[in-house]
């Protein structure tokens, strides 16, 4: 399909402290592994959800409740959405887990070696209704292909709200990156297992761009770097210079390392939904929208040398593959 919305915007490439060298305007990082505009088709078919017309489709899915759907962004009225389409997530019941996945056996991603990094970028709107008695178990972008437990997942991205000691009044939330809070992975314990922005984000028809860099330091240890941009301007709102840990006040330390749960999970990824608010919430409910998912790989030992994907560009519709 040809682009109808935006495209060609390169604002945000390599900007911000530690942004590193920028790709040329209108380009995709040379190490791109997965570029998903979800532009194959609309609806709930495998072709639509896995984006089978992309050079590298999502190979695997785990859905069946009719909760994931590719929709037209204009028809949905999504503000500041730079892609044609979006992956819409609706929850029809509590404990719904529907995702698109990359497994180790798929060979789409491979394990990182020391000195390599992998980047992840996506656009997102969070629509969870206020008062839904929902807290922090919604781990929805994950470096694993199973659950989030002491034996599964290197890290997860969490759409969190209403979780002490962080105050998120109605209409707000925070996007957390979190590792396992066990000694093998996070030997220093509280509050270092979670990285978050220093202030709340806005729920509703507000679009953000999220980017995450996983930098492999040794075969078993890695660093993480995280930034959030306002999709209306593509300006960076928060990067690792102002992120904080789980207590909401301890400043992020860019030298801190975490341990991998298993190396096989370095080649895994899942994106979608994970559980929902309490069983007493009113279902069905609109949970959120994803768009423009990209994964890329490079070589760097310092965050200043990393390529960030930056803003969505129309060239992503016609990416030819790695």
GIBELSUL-V406999 format. One record per residue. N is the residue number from 0. RES is the residue in one letter. D_FIRST is the distance of its C-alpha to the first C-alpha in whole Angstrom. Layout:
BEGIN
n: [N N]
res: [RES RES]
d_first: [D_FIRST D_FIRST]
END
This chain:
BEGIN
n: [0 1 2 3 4 5 6 7 8 9 10 11 12 13 14 15 16 17 18 19 20 21 22 23 24 25 26 27 28 29 30 31 32 33 34 35 36 37 38 39 40 41 42 43 44 45 46 47 48 49 50 51 52 53 54 55 56 57 58 59 60 61 62 63 64 65 66 67 68 69 70 71 72 73 74 75 76 77 78 79 80 81 82 83 84 85 86 87 88 89 90 91 92 93 94 95 96 97 98 99 100 101 102 103 104 105 106 107 108 109 110 111 112 113 114 115 116 117 118 119 120 121 122 123 124 125 126 127 128 129 130 131 132 133 134 135 136 137 138 139 140 141 142 143 144 145 146 147 148 149 150 151 152 153 154 155 156 157 158 159 160 161 162 163 164 165 166 167 168 169 170 171 172 173 174 175 176 177 178 179 180 181 182 183 184 185 186 187 188 189 190 191 192 193 194 195 196 197 198 199 200 201 202 203 204 205 206 207 208 209 210 211 212 213 214 215 216 217 218 219 220 221 222 223 224 225 226 227 228 229 230 231 232 233 234 235 236 237 238 239 240 241 242 243 244 245 246 247 248 249 250 251 252 253 254 255 256 257 258 259 260 261 262 263 264 265 266 267 268 269 270 271 272 273 274 275 276 277 278 279 280 281 282 283 284 285 286 287 288 289 290 291 292 293 294 295 296 297 298 299 300 301 302 303 304 305 306 307 308 309 310 311 312 313 314 315 316 317 318 319 320 321]
res: [X X X X X X X X X X X X X X X X X X X X X X X X X X X X X X X X X X X X X X X X X X X X X X X X X X X X X X X X X X X X X X X X X X X X X X X X X X X X X X X X X X X X X X X X X X X X X X X X X X X X X X X X X X X X X X X X X X X X X X X X X X X X X X X X X X X X X X X X X X X X X X X X X X X X X X X X X X X X X X X X X X X X X X X X X X X X X X X X X X X X X X X X X X X X X X X X X X X X X X X X X X X X X X X X X X X X X X X X X X X X X X X X X X X X X X X X X X X X X X X X X X X X X X X X X X X X X X X X X X X X X X X X X X X X X X X X X X X X X X X X X X X X X X X X X X X X X X X X X X X X X X X X X X X X X X X X X X X X X X X X X X]
d_first: [0 4 7 9 12 14 13 16 18 21 24 25 25 28 30 33 36 35 32 32 31 27 24 24 22 18 19 19 22 23 24 21 21 18 15 13 10 10 6 7 9 11 15 17 17 17 14 12 15 15 12 12 9 11 13 16 15 18 21 23 23 26 25 26 27 24 24 20 17 14 14 12 14 15 16 18 19 19 21 20 17 15 11 9 10 14 16 19 22 25 28 30 33 35 35 31 29 26 24 21 23 24 28 30 30 26 27 24 26 29 33 33 36 39 38 34 31 28 26 24 22 20 20 22 23 26 27 30 33 36 39 37 40 37 38 37 36 32 31 28 26 29 30 31 30 33 35 36 40 43 41 38 35 36 34 32 30 32 31 35 37 40 42 45 46 43 43 39 40 38 35 35 34 34 31 34 33 36 38 40 44 46 48 46 43 44 48 49 48 47 46 44 41 39 37 36 36 39 38 36 32 31 30 28 25 25 23 24 23 25 26 28 30 32 34 36 40 42 41 42 41 38 38 35 34 31 30 28 27 26 22 24 25 24 28 29 32 33 34 36 39 39 38 41 42 42 45 43 46 46 44 42 43 41 43 43 42 41 42 39 40 39 37 35 33 32 29 28 26 25 23 23 27 30 33 33 36 39 39 41 38 36 33 31 29 26 27 24 20 18 15 15 17 18 21 23 27 29 33 35 38 38 35 36 34 31 28 26 22 22 20 16 14 11 12 11 8 9 13 15 17 21]
END
